[in-house]
Amino acid sequence: MSEVSTVEITLFVLGTLLAIIGFLAVYILNSIKEEIKDLKDGISEINQDLRDGVTGLDRRVTTVEAHLGFSTPSRRKSNGHAEVSA
């Protein structure tokens, strides 16, 4: 009888440990998922800020070119980047 009792206790302890480890694994993975989501949101914001900055810079360059008498047809698109030919 003592042997069965020891086996039952061992199985109960192992089951409890597995449940705790499983809970901790899910908790940690959810935390990592939230951190990745926060990083993605931050990167998206930085990307949008960069796009806004490049757009503003392009407007300023266009204004300076207009004041200096550069013709805008000399600006051409190549591989997604604006180039100015002299």
C-alpha positions in Angstrom: 0.0 0.0 0.0 2.9 2.4 0.8 4.3 1.8 -2.7 1.1 2.8 -4.5 0.8 5.9 -2.3 4.4 6.9 -3.3 3.6 6.4 -7.0 0.4 8.5 -6.7 2.3 11.3 -5.0 5.0 11.2 -7.6 2.5 11.4 -10.4 0.7 14.2 -8.7 3.9 16.2 -8.3 5.0 15.5 -11.8 1.6 16.6 -13.2 1.7 19.8 -11.1 5.2 20.6 -12.3 4.2 20.1 -15.9 1.2 22.3 -15.4 3.4 25.1 -13.9 6.0 24.7 -16.6 3.3 24.9 -19.3 1.8 28.0 -17.8 5.1 29.7 -17.5 6.0 28.8 -21.1 2.6 30.3 -22.4 3.1 33.4 -20.2 6.7 33.9 -21.5 5.7 33.4 -25.1 2.8 35.8 -24.8 5.2 38.4 -23.3 7.6 37.9 -26.2 4.7 38.2 -28.6 3.7 41.6 -27.0 7.3 42.8 -27.2 7.5 41.9 -30.9 4.2 43.7 -31.5 5.5 46.8 -29.7 8.7 46.7 -31.8 6.8 46.4 -35.0 4.6 49.4 -34.1 7.7 51.4 -33.2 9.4 50.5 -36.5 6.3 51.5 -38.4 6.3 54.8 -36.7 9.9 55.4 -37.4 9.4 54.4 -41.0 6.5 56.9 -41.4 8.6 59.6 -39.8 11.3 58.9 -42.3 8.9 59.0 -45.2 7.5 62.3 -43.9 11.1 63.7 -43.6 12.1 62.6 -47.1 8.9 64.1 -48.5 9.6 67.4 -46.7 13.2 67.4 -47.9 12.1 66.7 -51.4 9.8 69.7 -51.3 12.6 71.9 -50.0 14.9 70.7 -52.7 12.3 71.4 -55.3 11.8 74.9 -53.9 15.5 75.5 -54.0 15.8 74.2 -57.5 12.9 76.5 -58.6 14.6 79.5 -57.0 18.0 78.6 -58.6 16.4 78.1 -62.0 16.9 74.3 -62.4 14.2 72.8 -64.6 12.2 70.1 -63.0 12.3 67.8 -66.0 16.0 67.2 -65.2 14.8 65.2 -62.1 14.1 61.6 -63.0 13.2 58.5 -61.2 15.6 55.6 -61.3 15.2 52.6 -59.0 12.8 54.5 -56.8 15.4 57.3 -56.0 15.2 60.8 -57.3 18.3 61.9 -59.2 19.3 65.3 -60.3 21.3 65.5 -63.5 23.5 68.6 -64.0 
